[in-house]
Structures are given as C-alpha cells and as structure tokens.
C-alpha cells in the first residue's frame, strides 16, 4: 500500500528573540513536569500569537515540543 510521501514541515522562521522566548517557555513548562506532549505543542503554538499573527503552525509546534 502506497501512502504517498509525507509532507515536510517548514522550519520555524522566527527572529532570534522570538525563538529564545518560545523555547524558554516550553522548557519552563517541561521543568514543571505536568504537561503532555500535546499540551506542550499547544503552548508552543499559542505563545507568540498576536492578533492575526500566528507564526508557529500546529505541525511546527509539535516538532518543537518533541525536540525539546
């Protein structure tokens, strides 16, 4: 059965300050020890939201949460 080629998630395209802020927030939640991977991804996706600006997609958020 051919399921096709999986789509690649584009890399995060964030300014250094935003990237550092996002990663620091996720690490802080991880240290707390009570968040699931899905919760970490949701936090990552929502952390930098401002008005209509949503710089982190759900796929990027999941990859970031898994990596950290």
C-alpha positions in Angstrom: 0.0 0.0 0.0 1.4 3.3 -1.0 0.5 6.1 1.4 2.5 8.7 -0.6 5.3 10.9 0.6 4.7 12.6 3.9 4.7 16.4 3.7 7.7 18.1 5.3 7.1 20.7 8.0 8.7 24.0 7.1 11.3 25.2 9.6 10.4 27.9 12.1 11.1 31.3 10.6 11.4 33.4 13.8 13.5 36.3 14.9 16.1 35.2 17.4 14.3 37.0 20.3 11.0 35.2 19.5 12.7 31.8 19.2 14.5 32.2 22.5 11.3 33.3 24.2 9.4 30.4 22.8 12.0 27.8 23.7 12.4 29.3 27.2 8.6 29.0 27.7 8.5 25.4 26.6 11.5 24.4 28.7 9.9 26.1 31.7 6.7 24.0 31.3 8.8 20.9 30.8 10.6 21.5 34.1 7.2 21.8 35.8 6.7 18.1 34.8 2.9 18.0 34.4 2.4 18.8 30.7 1.8 16.2 28.0 3.4 16.5 24.6 0.1 17.7 23.2 -0.1 20.4 25.8 3.4 21.5 25.1 2.6 21.7 21.4 -0.5 23.8 22.2 1.6 26.2 24.4 4.2 26.5 21.7 1.6 27.2 19.0 -0.1 29.9 21.1 2.9 31.6 22.8 3.7 34.1 20.1 0.1 34.8 18.9 -0.6 38.4 18.5 -3.9 39.5 16.8 -3.9 37.7 13.4 -0.2 36.8 13.6 0.3 33.1 14.2 4.0 32.4 13.5 4.0 28.8 14.7 1.9 26.2 12.9 0.5 23.2 14.7 3.0 20.9 12.9 5.9 23.2 13.8 4.7 23.3 17.5 4.6 19.5 17.7 8.1 19.2 16.3 9.4 21.8 18.7 7.7 20.1 21.7 9.1 16.7 20.6 12.6 18.1 20.1 12.8 19.9 23.5 
